[in-house]
Amino acid sequence: MLELKQIHKVFNEGTPDEKIALDRINLTLNAGDFVTVIGSNGAGKSTLMNMISGVMTPDVGTVSIDGQNVTSISEYKRAKLIGRVFQDPMAGTAPSMTIEENLAMAYSRNKSRSLRKGVTKKRKEYFQEVLSTLHLGLENRLTAKVGLLSGGERQALSLLMATFTEPSILLLDEHTAALDPSRAELITNLTKEIVEKFNLTTLMVTHNMQQALDLGNRLIMMDNGQIILEVDEGQKGNLTIEQLLYEFQRIRGAKMANDRALLS
């Protein structure tokens, strides 16, 4: 599970450019929860992800994963507990390395380091088996450089690598936003399949409001560093985009910004 208590972060404090990025955020994800996150640009969504993954440290508050306070634990140590897929298909993989070498690194993420060869015959067979579930033919291209793959293929590989070790928390940071519609649909479907298969506790930021409604069992809306709306499983299935926009206007007294990151 994931628990955020009173997370507060200010950028450029004491200057004319001061901005409260996260304003006393409280959020709990129970085991198996799949929570989608929406909000306008600058709402604090990416900062929230960076707090959980350890890229940033809060000014105030605590981050706990599986009951362990990880607030002061570095990003690379926290990576044993977290899988993350970024918006940019170029992130999350090593382009100059082969598919099997990338998978070997991901496979070893939560294991003790050793001098044993990373890509063994047994592991190759396992890699081929899991790659075949993507239905992209990558199981026949283990020695291909990842940099030669298409954006959709790389994002599918990134998703597989992030979930290889069944992490305690899966973070999906607008991971379909940079893809064309057909590839975005492929990655969306793969996301749903993998999260359900392993019952992964997942937090997904998305620019697409319909995607936020279609995936997961809970939804939160952010604005100006705050969680302004939480929707539980019982309510989520009946919501529409129009109702979400109405809720924003009701809470904030103004219409939600009409930008790509909200209405696609």
Summary of the structure (lengths in Angstrom):
residues: 264
radius of gyration: 18.9
end to end distance: 30.4
largest distance: 61.0
contacts: 822
relative contact order: 0.17
helix: 38%
strand: 24%
